[in-house]
Amino acid sequence: MDSDKRILDIDQGVNFRDLGGYQAAGGRTTCWKKLIRAGALSNLTSPDQQLLTDYGISTVIDLRSPYELKQYPDKVPFSCKYIHLPIFNDDETESQSNNQELQKAYSADPRSGYLRMLYVYRRMIVDPQPQAAYRHFFDYLLAHGTDETILFHCSAGKDRTGILAVLLLDALGVDSQTVRRDYLMTNPASIRRIDLRIQNAKQSRKGPAFVSSVHDLSTVSDDYFDQAMIIVNEVYGGVRAYLRDVVGIDKDMMAELRRIYTE
């Protein structure tokens, strides 16, 4: 499978991507059809579900909040195990929030969405709940990865899923520039969703500031990535130290992850 095939053709899904084919530590390569990152499965059609089954997906790990899960339950393929592992108890990352103060801010200041995302990326690194979720995620991979193909996702597959993919690829020994490129691939992989959200924002008649905020809430950027990495580097001593001291991955666990997920 070539790297240009890593985006899965899911008709009613967004940002479904295989993490295989990346150069990793020791001259190895990340395995195809083992780790899939994605947006929500709540709108999947029967053919979409069948495609995931045929692709070999055996476990779905849902990173969304309890509220998102209740409002937009995943349509999990019948053969898949489902695990709910919320990064946050509320959806911190989306412009769909009903919070009137946030909506007012988005309409008043074109940088509100951008600043909101920087805040969320800080929280994804330093808050106890995301940190605990990362630990549980890696524990599951170590316990079941040999036998399972795991899809992990949030609502758009860009922020919560994005940071978890950053940590995962680094743990497998993928270089930092490749990790960044995978993170940024969300934008071309989500273009239909981004365009639709911007179109709906324009039709809301809340003004250009609101449209700008929706754009920033709907996309990823180098700035968001750098916000997280600056904290990881300056506060925790780098990604590898963060994985060791916060996520709890020791040398033996790191070696086992690489044994399972690289070839």
Secondary structure as UniProt FT lines:
FT   HELIX           3..5
FT   TURN            11..12
FT   STRAND          17..18
FT   HELIX           25..27
FT   STRAND          29..30
FT   TURN            32..33
FT   STRAND          35..38
FT   TURN            42..43
FT   HELIX           46..55
FT   STRAND          59..62
FT   HELIX           66..71
FT   TURN            78..79
FT   STRAND          81..84
FT   TURN            95..96
FT   HELIX           100..108
FT   TURN            110..111
FT   HELIX           112..126
FT   HELIX           128..144
FT   TURN            145..147
FT   STRAND          150..153
FT   HELIX           160..171
FT   TURN            172..173
FT   HELIX           176..184
FT   HELIX           186..189
FT   HELIX           191..203
FT   TURN            204..205
FT   HELIX           208..218
FT   HELIX           222..236
FT   HELIX           239..242
FT   HELIX           243..247
FT   HELIX           251..261
//
